[in-house]
Amino acid sequence: MENKLKNPIKRLLRIAISIIALMVAALMGARFTVAIPQGNCTILENRLKGLEASRARLQSDLHKASFADKQSLIQQIKELDSEIREKQREFDLCVARLPKINHYEVSPNQTDPKITNPNRAHEVFVNADGSGDLLFMFFPGSPQQPSQFKKVLMTAAEAGYHVIGVDYPNPEELKKICDDRRIVMDKSARKFWRARTYRLMSMLTRRIASSIAR
């Protein structure tokens, strides 16, 4: 069984090990500094959107209202404008207190020129002030890619983790690969695969965490 699964694991290992260079390569990649709304900020943001939606409805009603109703609508809009300004100030202050997150999009061929396909971006989120010593690595399931899980990655980043969403060759599910190669996915095969994957991920996590610490 080990020999039959050796080549797919080796390929994944070669691609995944290149991610060790990701934190260095990120310095050459696209970088965006963002403050991620969280907790009370998200509540304020939703309230602000609700107030703006109410104002838009009143504005629409004003265009269709009779002269007798216009003054009442104008007064309601003025009151809403005042409330919107207040909520906007609260939201801006809340966001200003949030930790800033550097977001990098790094192409795999920046970590190793030999990688050409796939060459979709790895997603990296790091605290802008360099704080934090915990790493969150995310490998999306087949056939997805990390850009589809930015909310998950940002949630980990705002919790204080350095975050790497890894793109890798995963167009097919393990079951299909095994079926094509006539490998029976019995209980022992699944146990073997999980153990090998766990060892690989553990090794990569230690190496990348070490590179971040340096």
Rosetta blueprint (number, residue, H / E / L):
1 M L
2 E H
3 N H
4 K H
5 L H
6 K H
7 N H
8 P H
9 I H
10 K H
11 R H
12 L H
13 L H
14 R H
15 I H
16 A H
17 I H
18 S H
19 I H
20 I H
21 A H
22 L H
23 M H
24 V H
25 A H
26 A H
27 L H
28 M H
29 G L
30 A E
31 R E
32 F E
33 T E
34 V E
35 A E
36 I L
37 P L
38 Q L
39 G L
40 N H
41 C H
42 T H
43 I H
44 L H
45 E H
46 N H
47 R H
48 L H
49 K H
50 G H
51 L H
52 E H
53 A H
54 S H
55 R H
56 A H
57 R H
58 L H
59 Q H
60 S H
61 D H
62 L H
63 H H
64 K H
65 A L
66 S L
67 F H
68 A H
69 D H
70 K H
71 Q H
72 S H
73 L H
74 I H
75 Q H
76 Q H
77 I H
78 K H
79 E H
80 L H
81 D H
82 S H
83 E H
84 I H
85 R H
86 E H
87 K H
88 Q H
89 R H
90 E H
91 F H
92 D H
93 L H
94 C H
95 V H
96 A H
97 R L
98 L L
99 P L
100 K E
101 I E
102 N E
103 H E
104 Y E
105 E E
106 V E
107 S L
108 P H
109 N H
110 Q H
111 T H
112 D L
113 P L
114 K L
115 I L
116 T L
117 N L
118 P L
119 N L
120 R L
121 A L
122 H E
123 E E
124 V E
125 F E
126 V E
127 N E
128 A L
129 D L
130 G L
131 S L
132 G L
133 D L
134 L L
135 L E
136 F E
137 M E
138 F E
139 F L
140 P L
141 G L
142 S L
143 P L
144 Q L
145 Q L
146 P H
147 S H
148 Q H
149 F H
150 K H
151 K H
152 V H
153 L H
154 M H
155 T H
156 A H
157 A H
158 E H
159 A L
160 G L
161 Y L
162 H E
163 V E
164 I E
165 G E
166 V L
167 D L
168 Y L
169 P L
170 N L
171 P L
172 E L
173 E L
174 L H
175 K H
176 K H
177 I H
178 C H
179 D H
180 D H
181 R L
182 R L
183 I L
184 V L
185 M L
186 D L
187 K H
188 S H
189 A H
190 R H
191 K H
192 F H
193 W H
194 R H
195 A H
196 R H
197 T H
198 Y H
199 R H
200 L H
201 M H
202 S H
203 M H
204 L H
205 T H
206 R H
207 R H
208 I H
209 A H
210 S H
211 S H
212 I H
213 A H
214 R L
